[in-house]
Amino acid sequence: MAKLKDIELIADYLQKIKNIKGIEDIQIINIPDDVEADIGIRIKLKKGYRWQEILDKLNDIAWDLFEKKGELLAVYKEFEDEE
């Protein structure tokens, strides 16, 4: 079971990523059995955005939280392009 500190870190991360320009939708997903992560997310991109640029923004947010809170969040990410 996740500790309260982990849940707060996950909540902070989700709060920050929801406002990234280029993201259409974010879903919390199950993490594959062979992956070690704190949370899994599926990101649907808006038309005209590339997953690489969104990934850079997601990583910046994770590092910012690490610098502020001293814990690095492990996030499993899947990307889905706008159709």
ChimeraX commands (.cxc) that place a marker at each C-alpha (Angstrom):
marker #1 position 0.00,0.00,0.00 radius 0.5
marker #1 position 1.27,3.46,-0.87 radius 0.5
marker #1 position 2.39,5.75,1.90 radius 0.5
marker #1 position 0.70,9.11,2.35 radius 0.5
marker #1 position 3.91,10.84,1.26 radius 0.5
marker #1 position 3.83,8.89,-2.03 radius 0.5
marker #1 position 0.17,9.76,-2.59 radius 0.5
marker #1 position 0.88,13.45,-2.02 radius 0.5
marker #1 position 3.78,13.34,-4.50 radius 0.5
marker #1 position 1.59,11.61,-7.10 radius 0.5
marker #1 position -1.20,14.16,-6.53 radius 0.5
marker #1 position 1.26,17.05,-6.94 radius 0.5
marker #1 position 2.59,15.51,-10.17 radius 0.5
marker #1 position -0.89,14.96,-11.64 radius 0.5
marker #1 position -1.94,18.48,-10.69 radius 0.5
marker #1 position 1.04,19.96,-12.53 radius 0.5
marker #1 position 0.84,17.83,-15.68 radius 0.5
marker #1 position -2.85,18.41,-16.29 radius 0.5
marker #1 position -2.10,21.93,-17.52 radius 0.5
marker #1 position 0.56,21.02,-20.08 radius 0.5
marker #1 position -0.27,22.48,-23.47 radius 0.5
marker #1 position -0.51,19.66,-25.98 radius 0.5
marker #1 position -2.19,17.10,-23.74 radius 0.5
marker #1 position -5.78,16.23,-24.66 radius 0.5
marker #1 position -6.43,13.69,-21.88 radius 0.5
marker #1 position -4.63,11.79,-19.11 radius 0.5
marker #1 position -5.76,8.43,-17.72 radius 0.5
marker #1 position -4.33,6.52,-14.80 radius 0.5
marker #1 position -3.57,2.98,-15.98 radius 0.5
marker #1 position -2.31,-0.28,-14.51 radius 0.5
marker #1 position 1.44,-0.69,-14.52 radius 0.5
marker #1 position 2.69,-3.75,-16.46 radius 0.5
marker #1 position 3.93,-6.58,-14.24 radius 0.5
marker #1 position 7.50,-6.25,-15.49 radius 0.5
marker #1 position 7.72,-2.50,-14.74 radius 0.5
marker #1 position 8.59,-0.91,-11.42 radius 0.5
marker #1 position 6.82,2.44,-11.09 radius 0.5
marker #1 position 4.76,4.46,-8.63 radius 0.5
marker #1 position 1.99,5.29,-11.11 radius 0.5
marker #1 position 1.05,4.55,-14.72 radius 0.5
marker #1 position -0.51,7.11,-17.05 radius 0.5
marker #1 position -1.75,7.12,-20.64 radius 0.5
marker #1 position -1.48,10.48,-22.34 radius 0.5
marker #1 position -3.55,11.43,-25.37 radius 0.5
marker #1 position -1.87,14.19,-27.35 radius 0.5
marker #1 position -3.57,17.04,-29.15 radius 0.5
marker #1 position -3.11,17.21,-32.90 radius 0.5
marker #1 position 0.23,18.68,-33.90 radius 0.5
marker #1 position 2.12,17.75,-30.74 radius 0.5
marker #1 position 4.87,15.16,-30.54 radius 0.5
marker #1 position 5.34,12.81,-27.63 radius 0.5
marker #1 position 9.01,13.78,-27.30 radius 0.5
marker #1 position 8.24,17.41,-26.46 radius 0.5
marker #1 position 5.56,16.39,-23.95 radius 0.5
marker #1 position 7.93,13.83,-22.41 radius 0.5
marker #1 position 10.51,16.59,-21.86 radius 0.5
marker #1 position 7.90,18.65,-20.01 radius 0.5
marker #1 position 6.82,15.66,-17.90 radius 0.5
marker #1 position 10.45,14.98,-16.96 radius 0.5
marker #1 position 10.99,18.64,-16.04 radius 0.5
marker #1 position 8.01,18.49,-13.69 radius 0.5
marker #1 position 9.24,15.26,-12.08 radius 0.5
marker #1 position 12.71,16.77,-11.51 radius 0.5
marker #1 position 11.21,19.98,-10.12 radius 0.5
marker #1 position 9.22,17.93,-7.61 radius 0.5
marker #1 position 12.35,15.93,-6.76 radius 0.5
marker #1 position 14.28,19.12,-6.05 radius 0.5
marker #1 position 11.47,20.45,-3.82 radius 0.5
marker #1 position 10.47,17.24,-2.02 radius 0.5
marker #1 position 13.58,15.05,-2.18 radius 0.5
marker #1 position 11.80,12.07,-3.74 radius 0.5
marker #1 position 11.82,11.03,-7.37 radius 0.5
marker #1 position 8.52,9.74,-8.71 radius 0.5
marker #1 position 8.75,6.76,-11.06 radius 0.5
marker #1 position 6.08,7.17,-13.74 radius 0.5
marker #1 position 5.20,4.62,-16.43 radius 0.5
marker #1 position 3.96,6.54,-19.47 radius 0.5
marker #1 position 2.11,5.53,-22.62 radius 0.5
marker #1 position 1.37,8.00,-25.41 radius 0.5
marker #1 position -1.57,8.09,-27.79 radius 0.5
marker #1 position -1.71,10.51,-30.74 radius 0.5
marker #1 position -4.83,12.53,-31.53 radius 0.5
marker #1 position -6.68,10.86,-34.40 radius 0.5
marker link #1:1,2 radius 0.2
marker link #1:2,3 radius 0.2
marker link #1:3,4 radius 0.2
marker link #1:4,5 radius 0.2
marker link #1:5,6 radius 0.2
marker link #1:6,7 radius 0.2
marker link #1:7,8 radius 0.2
marker link #1:8,9 radius 0.2
marker link #1:9,10 radius 0.2
marker link #1:10,11 radius 0.2
marker link #1:11,12 radius 0.2
marker link #1:12,13 radius 0.2
marker link #1:13,14 radius 0.2
marker link #1:14,15 radius 0.2
marker link #1:15,16 radius 0.2
marker link #1:16,17 radius 0.2
marker link #1:17,18 radius 0.2
marker link #1:18,19 radius 0.2
marker link #1:19,20 radius 0.2
marker link #1:20,21 radius 0.2
marker link #1:21,22 radius 0.2
marker link #1:22,23 radius 0.2
marker link #1:23,24 radius 0.2
marker link #1:24,25 radius 0.2
marker link #1:25,26 radius 0.2
marker link #1:26,27 radius 0.2
marker link #1:27,28 radius 0.2
marker link #1:28,29 radius 0.2
marker link #1:29,30 radius 0.2
marker link #1:30,31 radius 0.2
marker link #1:31,32 radius 0.2
marker link #1:32,33 radius 0.2
marker link #1:33,34 radius 0.2
marker link #1:34,35 radius 0.2
marker link #1:35,36 radius 0.2
marker link #1:36,37 radius 0.2
marker link #1:37,38 radius 0.2
marker link #1:38,39 radius 0.2
marker link #1:39,40 radius 0.2
marker link #1:40,41 radius 0.2
marker link #1:41,42 radius 0.2
marker link #1:42,43 radius 0.2
marker link #1:43,44 radius 0.2
marker link #1:44,45 radius 0.2
marker link #1:45,46 radius 0.2
marker link #1:46,47 radius 0.2
marker link #1:47,48 radius 0.2
marker link #1:48,49 radius 0.2
marker link #1:49,50 radius 0.2
marker link #1:50,51 radius 0.2
marker link #1:51,52 radius 0.2
marker link #1:52,53 radius 0.2
marker link #1:53,54 radius 0.2
marker link #1:54,55 radius 0.2
marker link #1:55,56 radius 0.2
marker link #1:56,57 radius 0.2
marker link #1:57,58 radius 0.2
marker link #1:58,59 radius 0.2
marker link #1:59,60 radius 0.2
marker link #1:60,61 radius 0.2
marker link #1:61,62 radius 0.2
marker link #1:62,63 radius 0.2
marker link #1:63,64 radius 0.2
marker link #1:64,65 radius 0.2
marker link #1:65,66 radius 0.2
marker link #1:66,67 radius 0.2
marker link #1:67,68 radius 0.2
marker link #1:68,69 radius 0.2
marker link #1:69,70 radius 0.2
marker link #1:70,71 radius 0.2
marker link #1:71,72 radius 0.2
marker link #1:72,73 radius 0.2
marker link #1:73,74 radius 0.2
marker link #1:74,75 radius 0.2
marker link #1:75,76 radius 0.2
marker link #1:76,77 radius 0.2
marker link #1:77,78 radius 0.2
marker link #1:78,79 radius 0.2
marker link #1:79,80 radius 0.2
marker link #1:80,81 radius 0.2
marker link #1:81,82 radius 0.2
marker link #1:82,83 radius 0.2
view
